[in-house]
Amino acid sequence: MKLFGKLVNFEFRRFLPIYIMLLAAVFLLQAAGVLYYAFMVKSEITESVMKLGIPKEQFLQDNGYVSIGNILSSFLFTLPIVIAAVTIFIYVLFIWYRDWLGKNTFIYRLLMLPVKRIQLFFSKLAAILIFVFGLIAYQVAILPALQVILKLIIPVDYRLDLTIQGMIRSFYYLKFLLPEKFIDFVINYGFGTAFVIILFTMILIERSYRFKGVFMAVFYGIGALILVFSPYILQIIVKGYFYETELLWMQFAIAIILSAVSVFFSNHLLNRKIRV
């Protein structure tokens, strides 16, 4: 377990400089979005209330109170988090290939460590999960700071301050990533983890069989995709026999089984097909 922890720490530190820059970019871009929105609304307030003499009550009735929730689903606010998510997804692919393509084919040094090779697989998976959960926790943590920026610009009479829970509910992507029900949390991240495991297995297939492995990996991925969506194919055949919740649980069960098969197959590839 101690060696596994060192492997996770090693994988985490390799991506940490980029990850820190990514988090900083998320805050700066979202802060810029809040500033743009706040100054635009303040200009409307000044134009309507101060210059045109429209009563404050009439302005609020026509436009509503200003809150951070008004911008949370906007393009300016969601773009940084999408960029961060895409960057982590790219690293999911790169996390294995950098070991092969790096200086002195670093993968061979990793494979010669006195640990079970499958631990390399799980350490990379754990690092990816840490990055994902870290990004979500960071997004939640900076929401109050972004609301403070809005408070500094918009007068209190025109502003509606939200709680953390209110901001999460207003942010569609965050509401999906942090569902209120624990079972939804398990299902969402269960599917996400299964996807990463299958993708890791596809990479190991390609690395094990090279040119032939490209086609084998694509075939494996397509097969996994068909199996995951097979309940909906079955639903068409039996003409709507199952409830939506039953279809979801069938999908989830298939994803878990595919994950177990992929881990077993990856262990076989690491031990039998990849040589040092």
C-alpha positions as CSV (number, residue, x, y, z in Angstrom):
1,M,0.0,0.0,0.0
2,K,2.9,2.4,0.8
3,L,4.4,1.8,-2.7
4,F,1.0,2.3,-4.3
5,G,0.7,5.6,-2.5
6,K,4.1,6.6,-3.8
7,L,3.0,5.7,-7.4
8,V,-0.1,7.8,-7.0
9,N,1.9,10.7,-5.7
10,F,4.3,10.3,-8.5
11,E,1.6,10.4,-11.1
12,F,0.0,13.4,-9.4
13,R,3.2,15.4,-9.3
14,R,3.9,14.8,-13.0
15,F,0.7,16.7,-14.0
16,L,0.7,19.1,-11.0
17,P,2.3,22.2,-12.7
18,I,-0.1,22.0,-15.6
19,Y,-3.0,21.3,-13.2
20,I,-2.2,24.4,-11.1
21,M,-2.0,26.6,-14.3
22,L,-5.4,25.1,-15.3
23,L,-7.0,25.9,-12.0
24,A,-5.6,29.5,-12.1
25,A,-6.9,29.9,-15.7
26,V,-10.4,28.7,-14.6
27,F,-10.6,31.3,-11.8
28,L,-9.2,34.2,-14.0
29,L,-11.5,33.5,-16.9
30,Q,-14.6,33.0,-14.7
31,A,-13.7,36.2,-12.7
32,A,-13.4,38.0,-16.0
33,G,-16.8,36.7,-17.0
34,V,-18.3,37.9,-13.7
35,L,-16.7,41.3,-14.1
36,Y,-18.0,41.7,-17.7
37,Y,-21.5,40.7,-16.6
38,A,-21.5,42.9,-13.5
39,F,-20.3,46.0,-15.3
40,M,-22.8,45.4,-18.1
41,V,-25.7,45.2,-15.6
42,K,-24.4,48.2,-13.6
43,S,-24.4,50.2,-16.8
44,E,-28.0,49.2,-17.4
45,I,-28.9,50.2,-13.9
46,T,-27.2,53.6,-14.3
47,E,-28.8,54.2,-17.6
48,S,-32.3,53.2,-16.6
49,V,-32.5,54.5,-13.0
50,M,-30.1,57.3,-12.8
51,K,-30.4,58.9,-16.3
52,L,-34.0,57.9,-17.4
53,G,-35.4,58.1,-13.9
54,I,-37.1,54.7,-13.9
55,P,-38.1,53.8,-10.4
56,K,-36.0,51.1,-8.7
57,E,-39.1,49.0,-8.2
58,Q,-40.0,49.1,-11.8
59,F,-36.5,48.2,-12.9
60,L,-36.5,45.2,-10.6
61,Q,-39.9,44.2,-11.8
62,D,-38.8,44.3,-15.4
63,N,-35.3,42.8,-15.0
64,G,-35.3,40.9,-11.7
65,Y,-32.6,40.9,-9.0
66,V,-29.0,40.5,-10.1
67,S,-27.3,37.3,-8.8
68,I,-24.4,35.1,-9.6
69,G,-26.9,32.5,-10.7
70,N,-27.6,34.6,-13.8
71,I,-24.2,34.0,-15.2
72,L,-23.4,30.5,-14.0
73,S,-24.9,28.8,-17.1
74,S,-23.5,31.4,-19.5
75,F,-20.9,30.7,-22.2
76,L,-18.3,32.9,-20.5
77,F,-18.6,31.0,-17.2
78,T,-18.9,27.4,-18.5
79,L,-16.1,27.7,-21.1
80,P,-13.3,27.6,-18.6
81,I,-14.6,24.5,-16.8
82,V,-15.2,22.8,-20.2
83,I,-11.6,23.6,-21.2
84,A,-10.3,22.2,-17.9
85,A,-12.4,19.0,-18.3
86,V,-11.2,18.5,-21.9
87,T,-7.6,19.0,-20.7
88,I,-8.0,16.3,-18.1
89,F,-9.6,14.0,-20.7
90,I,-6.6,14.6,-23.0
91,Y,-4.3,13.7,-20.2
92,V,-6.3,10.4,-19.7
93,L,-4.9,9.5,-23.1
94,F,-1.5,11.0,-22.5
95,I,-0.8,9.5,-19.1
96,W,0.2,6.2,-20.6
97,Y,1.8,7.4,-23.8
98,R,4.2,9.8,-22.1
99,D,5.8,6.8,-20.4
100,W,6.5,5.2,-23.8
101,L,7.3,8.3,-25.7
102,G,9.3,10.0,-23.0
103,K,13.0,10.0,-22.5
104,N,14.6,6.5,-22.4
105,T,11.1,4.9,-22.6
106,F,10.3,5.5,-19.0
107,I,7.6,2.7,-19.0
108,Y,10.3,0.1,-18.8
109,R,11.6,1.6,-15.5
110,L,8.1,1.6,-14.1
111,L,7.5,-2.0,-15.1
112,M,10.6,-3.1,-13.3
113,L,9.5,-1.6,-10.0
114,P,9.0,-4.3,-7.2
115,V,5.2,-3.9,-7.3
116,K,2.5,-5.7,-9.1
117,R,2.1,-4.2,-12.5
118,I,-1.6,-3.7,-12.1
119,Q,-0.8,-1.2,-9.4
120,L,0.6,1.0,-12.2
121,F,-2.9,0.9,-13.8
122,F,-4.7,1.7,-10.6
123,S,-2.2,4.5,-9.6
124,K,-2.9,6.3,-13.0
125,L,-6.7,5.8,-12.5
126,A,-6.5,7.2,-8.9
127,A,-4.5,10.2,-10.2
128,I,-7.2,10.9,-12.8
129,L,-9.9,10.7,-10.2
130,I,-8.0,13.0,-7.9
131,F,-7.7,15.6,-10.7
132,V,-11.4,15.3,-11.5
133,F,-12.6,15.6,-7.8
134,G,-10.1,18.3,-7.2
135,L,-11.4,20.4,-10.1
136,I,-15.0,20.0,-8.8
137,A,-14.0,20.9,-5.3
138,Y,-12.0,23.9,-6.5
139,Q,-15.0,25.1,-8.6
140,V,-17.3,25.0,-5.5
141,A,-14.6,26.7,-3.4
142,I,-14.2,29.7,-5.7
143,L,-17.9,30.4,-6.2
144,P,-18.1,32.5,-3.0
145,A,-15.1,34.5,-4.2
146,L,-16.7,35.1,-7.5
147,Q,-19.9,36.3,-5.8
148,V,-17.8,38.7,-3.8
149,I,-16.7,40.3,-7.0
150,L,-20.3,40.7,-8.0
151,K,-21.1,42.3,-4.6
152,L,-18.3,44.9,-5.0
153,I,-19.9,46.2,-8.2
154,I,-23.7,45.7,-7.9
155,P,-25.5,47.7,-5.2
156,V,-27.2,45.6,-2.5
157,D,-30.6,47.0,-3.4
158,Y,-30.4,45.3,-6.9
159,R,-28.6,42.1,-5.8
160,L,-29.7,38.7,-4.6
161,D,-27.0,36.8,-2.9
162,L,-27.1,33.0,-3.1
163,T,-25.9,30.3,-0.7
164,I,-23.4,27.7,-1.9
165,Q,-26.3,25.3,-2.4
166,G,-28.2,27.9,-4.4
167,M,-25.2,28.5,-6.6
168,I,-24.7,24.7,-7.2
169,R,-28.4,24.4,-8.2
170,S,-28.0,27.3,-10.6
171,F,-24.9,25.8,-12.3
172,Y,-26.2,23.1,-14.5
173,Y,-22.9,21.2,-15.0
174,L,-22.1,21.4,-11.3
175,K,-25.5,20.2,-10.4
176,F,-24.8,17.2,-12.6
177,L,-21.4,16.6,-11.1
178,L,-22.6,17.1,-7.5
179,P,-26.1,15.6,-7.5
180,E,-28.2,15.9,-4.3
181,K,-28.8,12.2,-4.1
182,F,-25.9,9.9,-3.1
183,I,-27.1,7.2,-5.5
184,D,-26.9,9.6,-8.4
185,F,-23.4,10.5,-7.4
186,V,-22.4,6.8,-7.4
187,I,-24.0,6.2,-10.8
188,N,-22.5,9.3,-12.5
189,Y,-19.0,8.6,-11.3
190,G,-19.4,4.9,-11.7
191,F,-20.0,5.5,-15.4
192,G,-17.1,7.9,-15.6
193,T,-14.7,5.6,-13.9
194,A,-15.8,2.7,-16.1
195,F,-15.1,4.9,-19.2
196,V,-11.5,5.7,-18.0
197,I,-10.9,2.0,-17.2
198,I,-12.0,0.9,-20.7
199,L,-10.0,3.6,-22.3
200,F,-6.9,2.6,-20.4
201,T,-7.5,-1.0,-21.5
202,M,-7.8,0.2,-25.1
203,I,-4.4,2.0,-24.8
204,L,-2.7,-1.1,-23.4
205,I,-4.2,-3.2,-26.2
206,E,-2.6,-0.8,-28.7
207,R,0.7,-0.7,-26.9
208,S,0.8,-4.5,-26.7
209,Y,0.0,-5.3,-30.3
210,R,1.1,-2.0,-32.0
211,F,-0.3,-1.7,-35.5
212,K,-2.7,-4.6,-35.2
213,G,-3.6,-3.4,-31.7
214,V,-5.0,-0.2,-33.1
215,F,-7.8,-2.1,-34.8
216,M,-8.2,-4.4,-31.8
217,A,-8.5,-1.4,-29.4
218,V,-11.1,0.2,-31.7
219,F,-13.1,-3.0,-31.8
220,Y,-12.9,-3.4,-28.1
221,G,-14.1,0.2,-27.5
222,I,-17.0,-0.2,-30.0
223,G,-18.0,-3.5,-28.5
224,A,-18.0,-2.0,-25.0
225,L,-20.1,0.9,-26.3
226,I,-22.7,-1.4,-27.8
227,L,-22.9,-3.5,-24.7
228,V,-23.5,-0.4,-22.5
229,F,-26.3,0.8,-24.7
230,S,-27.7,-2.8,-25.3
231,P,-30.5,-2.3,-22.8
232,Y,-31.9,0.5,-25.0
233,I,-31.6,-1.8,-28.0
234,L,-33.4,-4.4,-26.1
235,Q,-36.0,-1.8,-25.1
236,I,-36.8,-1.2,-28.8
237,I,-37.1,-4.9,-29.5
238,V,-39.5,-5.6,-26.6
239,K,-41.3,-2.3,-27.4
240,G,-40.9,-0.4,-24.2
241,Y,-41.2,-3.2,-21.7
242,F,-38.7,-1.8,-19.2
243,Y,-38.9,1.4,-17.0
244,E,-36.3,4.1,-17.4
245,T,-34.8,3.3,-14.0
246,E,-34.5,-0.3,-14.9
247,L,-32.7,0.5,-18.1
248,L,-30.3,2.8,-16.1
249,W,-29.5,0.1,-13.6
250,M,-29.0,-2.5,-16.4
251,Q,-26.5,-0.1,-18.0
252,F,-24.8,0.5,-14.7
253,A,-24.5,-3.3,-14.1
254,I,-23.0,-3.8,-17.6
255,A,-20.5,-0.9,-17.0
256,I,-19.4,-2.5,-13.8
257,I,-18.9,-5.9,-15.4
258,L,-17.0,-4.3,-18.3
259,S,-14.8,-2.5,-15.8
260,A,-14.0,-5.8,-14.0
261,V,-13.3,-7.5,-17.3
262,S,-11.1,-4.6,-18.5
263,V,-9.1,-4.6,-15.3
264,F,-8.5,-8.4,-15.6
265,F,-7.6,-8.1,-19.3
266,S,-5.3,-5.1,-18.5
267,N,-3.5,-7.1,-15.8
268,H,-3.0,-9.9,-18.4
269,L,-1.5,-7.5,-20.9
270,L,0.8,-5.9,-18.4
271,N,2.1,-9.2,-17.2
272,R,2.1,-11.2,-20.4
273,K,2.2,-9.0,-23.4
274,I,4.3,-6.0,-22.4
275,R,7.9,-6.9,-22.0
276,V,10.9,-5.1,-20.4
